[in-house]
Amino acid sequence: MLVALLSCIFAVASVVLGVIARRRAHALAADTPDARRTDQRVSGMAWGAVFVALQLFIAAWSSIGLVQQDLLAAIIMNVTLTLCAGASFARPLVRERLELLCAAEGRLPRRLVLMVAFILLGGVMATLGLEIPSNHNILWMYPLCLFLEYALITAVAAGLFFLGQRRGGAPAILALGLFILGIAEYFVITFKSTPIQPGDLSALSTAAAVAGTGYTYTLSSFCLYGLALAALGMVSFHLAGALRPAGRAFANRRRLATNLLVGVLCLAGVTCHVTLIDYYNTLGIQVYTWRPLESYYRQGFLPAFISSAQTIVPPKPEGYDADEAQDLIDEYAASYDANEGATDARTQASAQFDEEKPTVIAIMNETFSDLSIYQFLHANYQGPQYFKSISDALLRGRLYVSAYGGGTCNTEFEFLTGNSMAFLGQGVYPYTIYNLTQTESLAHQFRDLGYTTTAMHPNHGTNWNRENVYRDLGFDEFLTIDDFEGADTLRGMVTDDATYDRILELLENNEDPQFIFDVTMQNHSGYETGLIPADKRTNYLIDGVYDAEVNEYLALIEESDRALEEFIGKLQNLNRKVIVVFFGDHQPYFPSEYNDLWFTGEDAATHTERLWQTNYVIWANYDVAGNDQTSQEVDLSCNYLGTMLMDIVGAPLSDYQKAQLSLREALPAINTTGYCDADGIWYLSEAARNSVEGMSQAGADATEARRRLSLMQYLKLFDHGDGIFTKTLQSAANETDPNLDPGTTKIK
């Protein structure tokens, strides 16, 4: 509450300054009437009010406990905002002083020199206002990257300044907008341990849908410092605008044309720079998938973001040739048919599947993972007990994914399509960016086999563009939050139990074979809601300290574990054959702290991959021919999971899936972070760009297999002639698509 009181006091002081400045400005106008001074007075009052509003916002936000109680930061911020408000309110007076400096007999005879100086200063402050909220040690940035970011921001600000005929309003809005972006970056890092990336912009509605659930938006002291710096940037741009020559620009055609030319050149220069210069190959700026935060901290938000944005267009693999890629698929598929596909186990499973057509249920459980891999959390945490005890599964093991802390849709994409995110760049979400209408998928395969295909997710159908993507991938029906009205909830989110009950309803009401894909919601972050019922809470002490956030997450995993046990129990007694594949989409966002603290001195690939793994199990309620069902452990990556499921239960495989199974001998796992060789050794993705000299034979084989997979994947995912990018963004297609029931996300 101290920060709230302090902000209120300084806001009052700002208003008092405004009243005094207004009286002085009126007196000045009365002495020397000038329409220019009236314009300056109105603009100054408006922007002064903005600074007061910011102080009042901080006061209000602090009063509900959402501002860190750092007295020094609060004083610095409020003093700065009050001075900025005073300078704005007194803008006519400030202009008079600046005019004297720029007069012929003054110390600065050229007003343009002072104007440019204020723009340059404003660029410095706007840059710091963007970085400081999340990037607390600005000295850790590479100097050239910091200068590049400053140059980009200052050039845009100058362009807006001159396009506006030397008015400071537009660049001031830019400075404020960059600060807001910096705050957004701070919260995204806090909640997901990853920075904002270009793909996030294509899923803003998804972010908005979950933004208010379980998150606490507390401003840190660095956010307050960032606000102070942004305010100084705004005032600097205003002071530059205050030096605008008297008279209207359009009255002087030469001045008007010059301003427009300078503004256009500045903005055009920035546009050409970010579109024509390859940030990775030319400037060496790259967002490393295994440590994106460090990449943003060291290189700056804008350079790192631009570098990522340049990878939105999927890079064509070096030496790509469509005929060669198809030949690889044919070669690997033939190898599968002659070897793995010709075994007695596969032959028996195929005959059984063709005859019995079992229902297949895929459950992607939100944030389900076993955090006991982090030295039992120094709390004797043993992980989800039932899940780990399943002894009659067809297959189980570690699942290496391409998401951490968020990005559920990318795990879905890998599972349903068999394609890997490893070749699609950092911060890319295929669901919202790419055209998937021609993409092979499990849903298409099952539908072609006569199955009813249903996807369900108890949240908004627009999230991650699922309403359109599920149709493109072959689902007959999509059940959204509208179909779970009245369902049980935990922390306000539909429970795993409720989705399992709905699956049982689908099985009861339709005796035909079904493929059901259940994306649960119960365990979604954040984990500081305090809404876990007392009888479901956990009390793990990490190094003797109780962490409410961690315990809320662990309580949710225990509840998911219990619900899975009950669901499997019901399926065991069901009078129809059912296969279940259950897996987690990603880990929560906080284990990176434990990974860095407790695992030191290990190689970077092993260290990083610990964060990018969950678990899976494939189970059946009947005896699958050719399998002893003793929970054989096989670690794999998510892009292989769907194919392994189809293979082990005897379902027909596409040539692409057969190729993946053959290639997997040399490349057992791959994700955005790295890849694994047949000896179980992990390599960071960057290793694939370098020479294989010095690698073991298994490492060289894995690197070559990774290259070949990239060729095959590009052919299947993009080289279909129907365009790379999606034609249906979020809910836009629903109003006109005849395949959709009006007003719903159910597919006819």
Sequence and secondary structure as in RCSB ss.txt:
>XXXX:A:sequence
MLVALLSCIFAVASVVLGVIARRRAHALAADTPDARRTDQRVSGMAWGAVFVALQLFIAAWSSIGLVQQDLLAAI
IMNVTLTLCAGASFARPLVRERLELLCAAEGRLPRRLVLMVAFILLGGVMATLGLEIPSNHNILWMYPLCLFLEY
ALITAVAAGLFFLGQRRGGAPAILALGLFILGIAEYFVITFKSTPIQPGDLSALSTAAAVAGTGYTYTLSSFCLY
GLALAALGMVSFHLAGALRPAGRAFANRRRLATNLLVGVLCLAGVTCHVTLIDYYNTLGIQVYTWRPLESYYRQG
FLPAFISSAQTIVPPKPEGYDADEAQDLIDEYAASYDANEGATDARTQASAQFDEEKPTVIAIMNETFSDLSIYQ
FLHANYQGPQYFKSISDALLRGRLYVSAYGGGTCNTEFEFLTGNSMAFLGQGVYPYTIYNLTQTESLAHQFRDLG
YTTTAMHPNHGTNWNRENVYRDLGFDEFLTIDDFEGADTLRGMVTDDATYDRILELLENNEDPQFIFDVTMQNHS
GYETGLIPADKRTNYLIDGVYDAEVNEYLALIEESDRALEEFIGKLQNLNRKVIVVFFGDHQPYFPSEYNDLWFT
GEDAATHTERLWQTNYVIWANYDVAGNDQTSQEVDLSCNYLGTMLMDIVGAPLSDYQKAQLSLREALPAINTTGY
CDADGIWYLSEAARNSVEGMSQAGADATEARRRLSLMQYLKLFDHGDGIFTKTLQSAANETDPNLDPGTTKIK
>XXXX:A:secstr
 HHHHHHHHHHHHHHHHHHHHHHHHHHHHHHS  HHHHHHHHHHHHHHHHHHHHHHHHHHHHHTT B   HHHHH
HHHHHHHHHHHHHHTHHHHHHHHHHHHSTTSS   HHHHHHHHHHHHHHHHHHHHHTTT   GGGS HHHHHHHH
HHHHHHHHHHHHHTTS SHHHHHHHHHHHHHHHHHHHHHHHHSS   GGGGGGHHHHHHHHTSS    B HHHHH
HHHHHHHHHHHHHHHHHT  SS GGGSHHHHHHHHHHHHHHHHHHHHHHHHS TTTTT     TT HHHHHHHH 
HHHHHHHHHTTSS    TT  HHHHHHHHHHHHHHHHHTGGGSHHHHHHHHHHHHH  EEEEEEETT   GGGTG
GGGTT    HHHHH  S SEEEEEE S SSS HHHHHHHHHH   GGGS TT  HHHHB  TT   HHHHHHHTT
 EEEEE SS TTGGGHHHHHHHHT SEEE GGGGTT  EETTEE HHHHHHHHHHHHHH  S EEEEEE  TT S
      S GGG    EETTEE HHHHHHHHHHHHHHHHHHHHHHHHHT SS EEEEEEE    SSHHHHHHHH  
SS HHHHHHGGGEEEEEEEESS  TT   S  B  EEHHHHHHHHHHHHT    HHHHHHHHHTTT  EE SSEE
E TTS EEEGGGGGS  TTS HHHHHHHHHHHHHHHHHHHHHTTTSS SB S  GGGGGGT TTB TTS  B 
